Amino acid sequence: MNDACISIKNLTKRVRGRQLLDDISFNVKKGTICGLLGPNGAGKTTLIRLLTGLVMPSKGEIVVNGRDIVIQRKQAVQHIGAIVEAPIFFSFMTGRENLRNLARLHPQLSKQEQKKRVEEVLAIVSLQERGDDKVKTYSLGMKQRLGIAQALLGKPSVLILDEPVNGLDPMGIRDIRELLLELNHVYGLTILISSHLLDELQKICQQLVVLRHGELIWSGEKEELALNHESLEDAFIKLVSQ
């Protein structure tokens, strides 16, 4: 697929004889928001850890913007910003101080560029007015937005998020939804998002990938899964129950 931003082919992950992912293949189109679905234990977090280079596959290929994450790991992960599980910050430091500290992990940016980028991402996630407040004073939603700011520091073209609205109240969920839509529509980011909140994914995703027991059971356009005007929840339950 020429317009694929993420291309996964025959991806398999085994740990101590246990098969966590079994020969999965799919593509994520450039400039789309793709939802990653599956029951608990389906392999979603394992897939995200593979995509972000935190673990290596037992077999198969992961290509991000033309870079193979096994053969060209450093070049591939430079295109990726991610939140894997809950973002962790020093609570005694301010949001701005945390980001400046984390910006040093992006040596492709000069010190001046790092400082400028911190201010840019604070503005993108609407935290510029709270940047000098200590993180311990932040709400959960603010911490999640700070996590997304951290993921944006390296100017990625791909954003990978594992349960970014988990535990948030309706207002916090709406804030994250609007932020992700802005990142996609205004900044052109390709976003892969794992979530159990099917209603939220239905509102923002164009593509969907469904896993079950480490196997790919469906991938494609959202409208192709939720046919006949049924809800995504109904379509998902019907699919994983087969």
C-alpha positions in Angstrom: 0.0 0.0 0.0 1.7 3.2 -1.2 -0.1 5.4 1.2 0.7 3.3 4.3 2.3 5.1 7.1 2.6 2.0 9.3 3.0 -1.4 7.6 2.9 -4.6 9.6 3.6 -7.9 7.9 3.5 -11.4 9.4 4.3 -10.0 12.9 4.8 -12.6 15.6 5.8 -12.3 19.2 6.6 -15.2 21.5 7.8 -15.0 25.1 8.9 -18.2 27.0 7.0 -20.4 24.5 3.8 -18.3 24.8 2.4 -16.8 21.7 1.4 -13.1 22.3 0.9 -12.2 18.7 0.5 -14.7 15.9 1.4 -13.7 12.3 -0.6 -10.5 12.0 -0.5 -8.1 9.0 -2.2 -4.8 8.4 -1.6 -1.2 7.2 -2.4 2.2 8.7 -3.0 4.9 6.1 -1.0 8.1 6.3 -3.0 10.9 7.9 -5.7 8.7 9.5 -6.8 7.9 13.1 -6.8 4.2 13.5 -8.4 2.5 16.5 -6.9 -0.6 18.0 -9.5 -2.8 19.6 -9.7 -6.1 21.4 -10.7 -7.8 24.7 -8.2 -7.8 27.6 -5.3 -10.1 26.7 -5.8 -9.7 23.0 -2.3 -8.4 22.4 -2.9 -4.6 22.0 -0.2 -3.5 24.5 2.3 -6.0 23.1 1.7 -4.6 19.6 2.2 -1.1 20.8 5.4 -2.0 22.6 6.6 -3.6 19.3 5.6 -0.6 17.3 7.5 1.8 19.6 10.7 -0.4 19.6 10.5 -1.2 23.3 10.6 -5.0 22.4 11.6 -6.8 19.3 9.5 -9.2 17.3 10.1 -12.9 17.1 9.3 -12.8 13.4 7.8 -10.3 10.9 8.2 -6.8 9.8 7.2 -3.3 11.1 7.8 -0.4 8.8 7.1 3.2 9.8 7.4 5.8 7.1 9.5 3.5 5.1 11.9 2.7 8.0 12.1 -0.9 9.3 11.9 -0.8 13.0 14.2 -3.8 13.5 16.8 -2.9 10.9 16.6 0.9 11.2 15.3 1.2 14.8 16.8 4.6 15.5 15.5 6.2 12.3 12.1 4.6 12.6 11.4 5.6 16.2 12.3 9.2 15.4 9.1 9.4 13.5 7.1 8.1 16.5 5.7 9.8 19.6 4.0 7.6 22.1 2.3 7.1 25.5 2.6 3.5 26.5 0.6 2.9 29.7 0.3 6.0 32.0 2.8 8.9 31.5 5.1 9.4 34.4 6.4 12.8 35.5 8.3 14.2 38.5 5.4 15.6 40.6 7.7 18.1 42.4 8.7 19.7 39.1 6.6 22.0 36.9 5.1 20.8 33.7 7.5 23.0 31.8 10.5 21.7 33.8 9.4 18.1 33.1 9.2 18.8 29.4 12.5 20.6 29.2 14.1 17.6 30.9 12.5 15.2 28.5 13.4 17.3 25.5 17.0 16.4 26.1 16.1 12.9 24.9 15.9 14.3 21.4 19.5 15.1 20.4 18.4 15.9 16.8 17.1 19.2 18.3 19.6 21.9 19.4 19.2 23.3 22.9 17.5 26.3 21.6 15.2 24.2 19.5 14.4 22.0 22.5 13.4 25.1 24.5 11.3 26.4 21.7 9.6 23.0 21.1 8.6 22.8 24.8 6.7 26.1 24.4 5.1 24.9 21.2 3.8 21.6 22.6 2.5 23.3 25.8 0.5 25.6 23.5 -0.8 22.7 21.4 -2.1 20.9 24.5 -3.4 24.1 26.0 -1.2 24.0 29.1 0.9 27.1 28.5 -0.8 29.0 31.3 -0.2 26.1 33.7 3.3 25.3 32.6 4.9 26.8 35.7 2.6 24.9 38.1 3.9 21.7 39.8 2.6 18.5 38.2 1.3 17.4 41.6 -1.4 20.1 41.2 -2.5 18.8 37.8 -5.7 16.9 37.3 -5.6 13.5 35.6 -6.7 15.1 32.4 -4.0 17.7 32.5 -1.4 14.9 33.2 -2.7 13.1 30.1 -2.4 16.2 28.0 1.1 16.7 29.4 1.9 13.2 28.3 0.7 13.9 24.8 2.9 17.1 24.9 5.9 14.9 25.8 5.1 12.5 22.9 5.1 15.5 20.5 8.5 16.9 21.6 10.4 15.1 18.8 8.1 16.4 16.1 6.8 12.9 15.2 4.6 12.2 12.2 3.0 9.2 14.0 1.4 9.3 17.5 0.7 6.0 19.3 -1.4 6.1 22.4 -2.4 3.3 24.8 -5.7 4.0 26.6 -5.2 7.8 26.7 -8.6 8.6 28.2 -8.6 5.8 30.8 -10.0 7.1 34.1 -11.0 10.5 32.8 -14.3 12.2 33.4 -16.5 13.2 30.4 -15.0 16.6 30.2 -11.5 15.2 30.2 -12.4 12.7 27.6 -13.9 15.4 25.4 -10.7 17.5 25.8 -8.5 14.6 24.7 -10.9 13.8 21.8 -10.7 17.4 20.5 -6.9 17.5 20.9 -6.5 14.3 18.9 -8.8 15.6 16.1 -6.7 18.8 16.0 -3.4 16.9 15.8 -4.8 14.8 13.0 -6.6 17.6 11.0 -4.3 20.6 11.6 -0.9 19.0 12.1 -1.5 16.0 9.9 -0.4 13.3 12.4 -1.2 9.7 11.8 -2.6 8.4 15.1 -3.0 4.8 16.4 -5.0 4.7 19.5 -5.9 1.7 21.8 -9.0 2.1 23.9 -11.9 0.2 25.4 -14.2 3.2 24.9 -15.8 2.2 21.6 -18.1 5.2 21.5 -15.0 7.5 21.5 -13.3 5.5 18.8 -16.4 5.7 16.7 -16.3 9.5 16.9 -12.7 10.0 15.8 -11.4 6.9 13.9 -11.4 6.3 10.2 -9.7 2.9 10.4 -10.0 0.0 12.9 -7.9 -3.0 13.8 -9.3 -5.8 16.0 -7.3 -8.4 17.8 -8.3 -11.5 19.7 -6.0 -13.9 21.5 -3.0 -12.4 19.7 -4.6 -12.9 16.3 -5.9 -10.3 13.8 -9.5 -10.9 13.2 -10.4 -7.7 11.3 -8.9 -4.5 9.9 -10.3 -1.9 7.5 -12.4 1.2 7.3 -14.7 1.9 10.3 -17.8 2.0 8.1 -17.1 -1.5 6.8 -17.2 -2.9 10.3 -20.3 -1.1 11.6 -22.7 -1.8 8.7 -26.4 -1.2 8.6 -26.1 1.8 11.0 -25.3 -0.5 14.0 -23.1 0.9 16.7 -19.4 0.1 16.8 -20.0 -1.6 20.1 -22.6 -4.0 18.6 -20.4 -4.7 15.6 -17.3 -5.3 17.9 -19.2 -7.7 20.3 -20.6 -9.6 17.3 -17.1 -9.9 15.8 -15.2 -11.1 18.9 -18.0 -13.5 19.8 -17.7 -15.4 16.5 
